[in-house]
Amino acid sequence: MNIELPILITFIFYLGCMLMLGLYAYKKTNNHSDYILGGRSLSPAVAALSVGASDMSGWLLLGLPGAIYVSGVSEVWIGIGLVVGAALNWQFVAKRLRVYTEIAGDAQTLPDFLANRFGDAGMLKTVAAIAILVFFTFYTASGLVGGAILFEKVFGLDYFWALLIGTLIIVSYTFVGGFFAVSWTDFFQGILMLIALIIVPAAMYVEVGGSEAMTSALPASMFDISPTTGVIGLISLLAWGLGYFGQPHILVRFMAIAKPSDVGVSRNIAMSWMILALFGALATGLVGAAYFAVKPLDNPETVFIFLSKVAFNPWVSGLLIAAILSAIMSTVDSQLLVSSSVISEDLYRPFINPKASDKELMLVGRIAVVSIAVIALLISLDPKSNVLGLVSYAWAGFGAAFGPMILLALYWKNYNKFGAISSIIVGALTVIIWKNLEGGLFDLYEIVPGFIFAFVAGVVVSKLKSINSTELNAQFDSYQDALK
């Protein structure tokens, strides 16, 4: 039997299960609120794994193992920054956002929350929606590139057809099931991703002959945890953690948790999952570098794919390789859904048809899913596209544009709509401009200056253009009381 046939059968079975889950979710989706936020009904475990799976994407099984494969343990500083950032996000944002979004008009989307928090349904909501759509299009493109790499390397497809097939698969169940489908598929995909990241490096560790064989096959520099990129490089790697405060697809999970009291349980599950998964990605890159030391891979980001095919029979490797598709799908579907909700709830309803029915809004949302996917597909057409590069750009954009604003909105009563608009614009523009500059200080990851400038802009403008609203002040006080 051709080795690809068992893998193909396993893939089809896996995708069938995901589509069935999407159809089940379709029947459970009764209104637009269900479609974009699941009626705020996520259990602690589903919320936790949905956050983890939608966060990590193909970067966890393609980008990070590939970076470790090339540069060694020194690349783990990205992971350290992410773990710290994720923990702080759960600790200081999750519960507060869950409580505040319900008090602030039962907001269903991030721009909707901002409009209610600052009493501005016009300029602020529009600026936030545009920023989300711009950066999510690039983020979605990174997932589609990851899917194309997967289908290209596993089934020998041409890059274009691999990209097209992956896009159709991901869009299909997001289009049908909405938030329920995305969250529940993320739950099962998160489990599969973690299992794969544990058993693949463990099996290959035995295959290469253990620690002695690995140390003899690899240069000592591969095991040196000290950063090799200098001070600017180290700050850039750790700064990935700043991005968590502004990722809409993660923040919306916080908003959807069933009860604020569930946040602590979700945090513990999510952080345990994340640490184990990152450790697995690190181990995958190292054992891959040892196994392929004599004949290096053409594309380092395919190391997990080839290790899975080496370590197990085709039926098992098919399921493990499906974990990559799980990682990709679990992030792209979340991004498409947030983009869809922004278009239907934050642009279409207020500016085109304020009286739109739930049925009409769900239709608009589903059309938006397809539209965003098509634009992302066009960005992804370049076969030289890099998963990690696209992710880093979008991650910085969201982190800088929304991170400072979310923190200030949750902790500072006098933060106002003028400051919030300034934070978004300054953060987004700084990332875009900084990214196109090179050399010296400009080698610093663009999220750092973007985050700092956005925070400063928000504080300064809020002080210069102060607003005293009795209604908004009372809302903030109610939110503070609810936290006690």
N, C-alpha and C positions, 0 to 999 in steps of 0.2 A: 504493500500500500504506500502511495506517495506520502511523504511526511507532512505535506501541506493539507491533505484531505482531512485527517483527524483534527488538525488545528481549525480548518474551515468549519467542520461540523460543530466543534466546540464553540466557535465564535457565533455561529447561527443560533445555537441553543441559548447561549448567553443573551444575545440580542433579543431573541424571542421572549425571554423572561422579562427583560427590561420593558419591552413594548407592551407585554401583558399587564405589567404594573402600571404603565402609562394609561392603558385603557381602563383599568380599575380606578385610577385616580380621576379619570374623565367622568366616571359615574358619580364620584364623590364631590365633584366640583359643581356646586349649585349656583354660585354667583361670582361676580368679579372679585370680591374680597377673598373668596376661596382660591381663585386662580392665581392671585398675586401674593397672598400672604398665608394661605392655608387656614384662615379663620383663627389665627393665633392658637394653634392646638398642638404644637410639636412637643413630644415627650422629651425628657432630659437626654436620653440616649440618642434619639433621632436627631435632635438639635445639635448635639456634640459631634457626631460623626458626619452630619451634613455640613457643619462648619469646617471640619478637617478636610473632608473630601473635596468640597468646593474651593477651599483655600489652596490646596497643594497642586492639583492638576497634574498634567503630564510632566511638569517640571520635576516632580518628586521621583518619577521612575525613568525619566529621560534626561532632563537638564542637569540635575544635581549628581546622579551617578556618573554622568559624562564628565562633569567638572572634576570630580574626585578621580576618575580614571586618568585624566590628563595631568592634574596638578597635585593630587594626593590629599592628605588629611588637612592641609592648610585651608582648603576650601570649606571646612566645617564651620568657619566663622560666620558664614551666611546662616547656617542652621542655628548657631548660638544666638545670633541677632533675632532670628525669627521666633525662637522659643521664648526669649525674654519679651519680645513685642507682643506675642500672642497671649502670654500670661498676664501682662499688664492690661491688654485689651479686655480680657475676661474680667479682670479684677475691677477696673475703673470705668468701663464703658457698658458692659453687657446689661447688668441689672438696671442701671440708670436709664439707658436707652429704652429698655423694655417698659419701664414704668412711665417715662416721660412721653413716649409716643402714644400711649393709651390715653393719658391725661390730655395731651395736646390734640384733641379732636379725633382720637382713635386713628391716627395717621397710618396709612397703608404702605406708603413708599417713603424713601428718604427725603425727596423734595417736598412731599406732602407734610412731613414732620417739620421741615424747615419753615414752610409757609405758616404753619400753625404756631410754631415756637416764636417766630419773629413778627407775626401779623402782616405778612407780605405774600400774597398769592400771585404776584406779577413778576417783577424783575428777578427776585431771588430764586424763585421756583424755576424760572426759565434758564437762568445762568447755571444752576445746579444740574438741571436736566441735560443741557447741552454738554457740560463737562463729563457727565456720566456716559453719554452716548459716544463721545469722541474717544475716550480712553477705553471703554468697553469694547469698542470695535477692534482696537489693536489687541486687547487682551483675548478676545474671541479668536482673532486671527492666530495667536500663538497656539491655542488649542487645536485649531484646524490644521496647522502645520504639524503638530505632534501626531494627530491622527493620520495625516498623509505619510509621515515617516514610518508609522506603524504598518500601514497597509502596503506601503512600497517595499519595505524590507521583509515582511512576513510572506506576502503573496506575490512578490515580484512585479507589482503593478507599476505602470507609468505614474509619475508624480501627479499629473493632472487628474487621472482617474482615481488615484488613491485619495486625493484631496476631495474630489466630488463625492465619492462613496462615503467617506467619513463625515462630511458635512450633512448629507442626507440622513444618515443614521442618527446623528446627534439632534438634528432639528426635529425629527419625526415625533419623538415622545414628549419633547418640550412643548411642541405645538399642540399636542393632544391634551396632556394631563395637567400642565401648569405646576403650581407650587407643590401640591401633594406628590405628583410624579417625581419632580426634581428632588424633593427632600427624602422620600422613601428610597428612590434609586441611589441617592447619595449615601444613605445608611448602609445598604448592602454593598455598594461599591467601596465604601470606606473599609468595611470588613475584609473584602477581597484584596484590596490594596495592601493592607497590613499583613495579611497571611503571606502574600507573594513576597513582600519585602523581608520577611523573616526566613522563609524556607529556601528561597533561591540563593542568597549568600551563604546560608548554613550548609546547603548541599554542595556548593562550589568550594567552600572552605575545605571540606573533606576531599573533594575531587582534586584540588591542587596540592594536597599533602600537608595541610595545617600551617601553623605559623612559621615553622622553620623554612618550609618550601617558599612561602610568600616573601619572607625577608631576603632569601637568596635570589629570588626572581626580580625583586624590585630594588631600586636605589634607596638609600637611607632617607633621602629627602622626601620620599613619598609618605613617610611616617612622622615627619616633623610637623607638629601642630602650630608652630610659630608662623605667623603670617609672613609671606614672602613679597608682599605688595607695598610695603612701607606704611607710614602713618595714614596717608590719604586712602590707600587701599584698604587698610584695616577698618577705618571709620566707614568707608563705603560698604563693606561687607556687613558690619554690625548694624548699619543704618536701615537695612531691609526691615528690621523690626518696627521702625516708625510707620511703615506702610499700613500696618494692621488697623490703626485708628480710623483710616479713611476708606476701607474697602466696602463698597455698597453691598456686594453679594454676601459678605460676612455679617455686616451690620443688620441686614434684613433678617438673618437667622435669629439674632438677638431679639428683634422685634416680634418674631413669631413663636417664641417659647411660651408654652401654655401658662405658666405662672412665674412671677418674679422669684419666688422661693426656689424654683427649679434650677436657677442659674448656677448655684454652687456645685450641684451634682453634675451638670453639663460641663462645667469648667474642668472638673477632675477627670472626667472621661475624655474630654477633648485633648487635654494636655498630655495624658498618658498615651493616647493614640499618637499624638504628634511626635513625642520623644522617641517612641519605639520605631515609628515610620522613618524618621530622620536617621536614626542609628542604622536601620536596614539599608537606606539609600547610601550611606557612607560605606558600609560593609560591601555592598554590591559593587561600588566603584573600585574598591581596593582589590577584591578577589578577581574582578574583571581585568584589572591592570596586570595582575599576576598571571592569569590564565592566557591572556592574549599578548604577553610580553614579547614572544618570538614573532608573532604575526599580528601587528596592531590593526585595530578596526579602522576603516575609512572614516566613519562617523562615530565619534565617541559617545554621542547621545543614544546609540543603539545598543549599548553594552548590556542592559537588562534583557533586551529581546534575545540576543544571542546566547547569553548565559542560560536563559530559560530553556532554550532549545537544546543546549548541550547537557544540562543537568537532569532532564526528565524525559520520559517518553512523550510522543506527540500529543497524546490525549491530555496529559497533565500540563505540558508546556502550553497547550492551547488555552487552557483555563488561566494559567499564570500570565500569558501575554494579554489575555482579555483584561487583566488587571490594569494594564496600561490604558486600554480603551476606557476602562472604568474611571481612571484618574482624569483623563481628558474630558469624558462626557460629564463627569460630576462638576467640573468647573465651567465648561462652556454652557451647559444647560442653565446654570445659575446666572451667568452673565447675560444670556439671551433673555431670561425671564425678567431680570431687573430692568434691562433695556426696554423690554416689552411693556412693563408696568409704567415706566417713565413716559413712554410715548402715549399710552392709552389714558393713564390717570393724570399725568402732569402737563401734557401738551394738548392731547385731543379733547379731553373733557372740558378744561377751562377755556380753551381758545377756539375750539371748533364747534363742539356741540355740548353745552353744559347740561342738557337734558337727556344725554345719551343713556340708554338702558343698559343693564348688566350684560345682556346678550350682545348688544352692539359693541360695548367696551371689550368683551372677551374676543370678539371677532377682530377688532382693531389690534388687540394685543397679539393675537396669533399671526396676523399679517405682519406686524412689527418683527416678530421672531424671524420670519422668513427674510424680511428686508435686511435686517442687521446681519444675518448669516451670509447673505449674498455679498454685501459690501466687504465683510471680513474675508470671504472666500477670494475676492478680487485682490485684496492686500496679500493674501497667502500664495498667490500664483507663482511667485518667484521661488524656484527650487532651492535657492541659497538662503531662504529665510531661516532664522535661528530661533528656536523655542525660547531659550533663556533671554535672548536679547529683546524680543517682543514683550515677554513677561516683565522684565525689569523696567521697561519704559512705561507700560501701563500701570504697574505697581507704584512707581514713583509719582505718576500723575495723580492717581487717586489719593495716595498718602499725603501729598503736599496740598492738594486742592480741598480735601475734606477732613483730613486728620485734625489739624489745628482747630477747624471750625466746629467739629463734633465735640472736642474737649472743652472748648470755650462755651459752647452752647449748653453743655451739661453742668458746668461748674461755675460759670460767671453770670450772675443775674443781669448785669448791665451790658452784656454783649448784645448788640442789636443788628438789624438787617443790613445796615450800611457796612458794619464790620464784617458780617458774614459774606456779603457780596465781594468785598475787598479780599477776604481770605481765599475764596475760590479762584478769583481771577488772578491774583498775584501768585498763588501756588501753582496753578496750571501753566501760566505763562513762563514762570521761572523754569519749570521742568522742560518745557518745549524749547526755550532759548538756550538754557544751559546744556542741554543734550547736543546741541549743534556747535558747541564751542569745544576746542581741544587744547590740551597742554597745561601743565602746571596745576593750579588750583581747580581748573575746569575738568580735571580727571576725577574729581570728587563726584560720587554718585549724586545725581541731580535731586534726589529726594531730600538731601540734607539742606541745601540752600532754599529749596522750595518750601520745606516745612517751616524753617526759621522765618523766612520772609513773610509767609502767609500768617503765621502766628502774630508777628509784630504788626503787620498791616491790620489784622482784625482788632487788636487791642488799641492801636493808635486811632484808627478811624472811628471806632466805637466811642472813644473819649472825645474826639473832636465833634462828632455828630451825635451827641447824646439824645436819647429818647426816654421820656418818662410816661409809660403806659400803665395805668392802673390795672387793666385787664391782664396784660402780659406778666406784670409783677405778681398778681394774684395766682396766675397759672404756675409760675415758677415756685411760689411758696407752697402751692398744693402738691407739686411734684416733690419738693423737699420733705414735706410732711409724710408723703406716701413711702418714702425711703426709710423712715424711722421704724 
